[in-house]
Amino acid sequence: MKPVSIRFDRLAARLVPMALAGGLFTVVPLDAQAHEFALGGDAYQDFLAGGMAVLIDLPVMIALASTGILVSMWKRDGLPLVWPAFLLAIPAGFVIAALVPVDPVPLLFATAIALGLLAVVAIRPGVRIMSAIVFLTGLLTGWGILAGHAWGEVPPGAYAGIFGLFNLVLATSATIVSTGLKRLPYGWVEISFRALASWMVAIAMMGWAFLLGQTG
């Protein structure tokens, strides 16, 4: 088993930087359909609109779910250690979305690919490095979900809905993996979660390829 692990580590060491670099080079000027948040209703409807925008945004969902899988593969109860970084990153992403007029979706797909590969390898970095990874995810997903919206276009209730769903998706995916690994301490369980992470990578790669096909 050790040679297989070494090959996975080498593969991730090569593919993760390539995925991120590719995403950086495919960030394009913003000309994308922005989510519709203002429903003309009350704050609760705006909250639901924000949450729904998260659920239908494929790269955001993949990135969040992959992060949850990665964190629990890293440490069974690791989410509380890195959650503060995620909470700080989300509003920072909101600010960047209003200030930077580019479409981050390609970079978000690349990040989802990198996160999935890291989960497949089940890396064991220190808390600071994992916090930085989680912060990057929160920053990019917060940016991506609000891409195309200027200051004042999104109602406060929608911000709350996005914030809540971001944390719900992250916590749910992390809890499923953590609970499964603790209650079913068998080798095939961890292999199954690694396979799930690889499926996330495959979906992100297909989405990225489709996006490049549209823009190319």
Secondary structure, DSSP 8 states (H G I E B T S, - for coil): -HHHHHHHHHHHHHHHHHHHHHHHHT-EES-S-------SS-HHHHHHHHHHHHHT-HHHHHHHHHHHHHHHHH-TT-HHHHHHHHHHHHHHHHHHHHH--EE-HHHHHHHHHHHHHHHHHT----HHHHHHHHHHHHHHHHHHHTTT--TTSS-HHHHHHHHHHHHHHHHHHHHHHHHHHHH---HHHHHHHHHHHHHHHHHHHHHHHHHHHHH-
